[in-house]
Amino acid sequence: MVNGATRGNGAAAGRSARDSRAVGVLAELAPPPDTRLPNGFAVELAEDVHRSRDGRLMLGGSPPRLLRLSAPAARVLEPGTFTVADAATAALARRLVDIGVALPRPPAHRVRDVTIVIPVQDRACLLHQLLTALCADPETSGVPALVVDDGSVNGAAVAAVTRLHGATLLVHRHNQGPAAARNTGLCHARTGYVVFCDSDVLPEPGWLSPLLAQFNDPALALAAPRVVGIPQGQPGWLDRYEDVRSPLDMGGREAPIVPLSALAYVPGATLVVRRAAIGGGFAPDLRFGEDVDLCLRLHRAGWRMRYVPSSRVGHGHRASLRSWLAQRASYGSSAAQLALRHPGQVPPLNAAPWSVVACVLMLRGRPVPLGVAAALTAGAAIRLIRLMPDADTPVRAGALLTVAAVRGTAEQLTRCATRHYWPVTALAAVMNRRARRVLITAAAIEALIDYRRSRLPLNPLIYLLIRRLDDLAYGVGLWRGVLRDHTTAPLIPRLACPARIRSVHRLISPFRAALRPDIPVTDIGART
């Protein structure tokens, strides 16, 4: 496949790779040496950002927040795009990009100084398919590839495919897991950037250069493409569900990857990383969740990460219901280890206390609890309205955002009941008729609302059934991890208490829009 010093042949199959069996939590990553965006770096306001008529107040970002701009900053942003030209515009762009209000628009980047690492265990046919696609794409046809055989039963088949495409083969004599296999490739890479591609992905032409272009940001450590399903000739009901609810597909919205946001991590199926940023790489003792762990460690160290859905790679869906359920349970089993390593960063519920209390009171369905819930909601709306008197219609905006917060919390609570806490809710449903009725009604309504959003050509009752099986399988894995690690860490909710207003630069309101009802209010560009 490749030309140059890293080109290998079949004899490399006998080469023994460095042992990557280190266990435990990896050392803390070093922070980025520079975070200033360079002159010429262009940014563009995200499409879903809402601006007041005078441009001074904006709602957007990830997590969503209110932004109050100075007059000079508002003038810079008036066209919807601007280019870094000095220290002031660099600081403004840095802040807006970090919170997801603005998106980087870097110039085209030539594919160079990059190595592709492919961990594989057997699956020689899929490896051949991937290497063929890389060879056929002019951007990647000359990129060195390292294939890491992670203890294949039929190592000869993997070696033959690797030799056919001229890639370099590294061998683990015994299976160590995908994290250790990626780390072995990372140790042998000699380029500034490393691409990790699972053997069962199929990149679309031109996928790599948009990801590499993101690294014009000196603080960026990781960029990820969108992982979409490979079209099937005759898709079954499970294939159609996976097309819209695959855990690998993070959607079509470009955004920064930030813990506790709508995009808290990206899957490790395909990643591009700055080699100097990720230290020793993935946690080798994690069989699942190693990608989430890497994202959380990078964020803690101060590195930025981006999700770029315009770059796409295909991935085959699970072929059978049994393997699909096993996959979901495996994902759930990683929650305990992740919660222990990153306390408070992977909660089952992330909401403001007032919205949780309001939802619980509404479930009572009686006049007094309903009245208290209404009072809590009205109080939250009033507090938000007071925070944005300069909005075009502060009362309407405050009311809509508050209702959205309550709705988002209600959806989270339903998912928790059917996913994370299902043994408790199942027991309550068995013992109490009212609890059973509430649970069934909420689970059905949540699934049907999600079905309507997905616009999927599938029978709604089948969708409801798959949706709940999805939650149940994940929950089984989660509780298996809880019992295995003797911890309740992945079951502890995060209730974001309102903070007092401490300065004019950062104001915290008692809630956030959509799924996370706490909207930070930030003054930006006061000295721009």
Secondary structure, DSSP 4 states (H G I P E B T S, - for coil): ---STT---GGGGGPBPPP----SPPPPPPPPS--PPPTT-EEEE-TT-EE-TTSSEEEETTTTEEEEE-HHHHHHHTTSEEE--SHHHHHHHHHHHHTTSEEE-PPP----SEEEEEEESS-HHHHHHHHHHHHHSTTTTTS-EEEEEES-TTHHHHHHHHHHTT-EEEEESS---HHHHHHHHHHH--SSEEEEE-TTEEEPTT-HHHHHHGGGSTTEEEEEEEEEEPP-SS--HHHHHHHHH-TT---S--EE--TTSS-----TTEEEEETTTSTT-S-TT-SSSHHHHHHHHHHHTT-EEEEEEEEEEEEPPPSSHHHHHHHHHHHHHTHHHHHHHSTTSS-S-EE-HHHHHHHHHHHH-SHHHHHHHHHHHHHHHHHHHHH-TTSSSHHHHHHHHHHHHHHHHHHHHHHIIIIISHHHHHHHHHH-HHHHHHHHHHHHHHHHHHHHHHT-SS-HHHHHHHHHHHHHHHHHHHHHHHHHHT--GGG--EE-PPPP---SSEEE-S--STTS---EEEEE-TT-
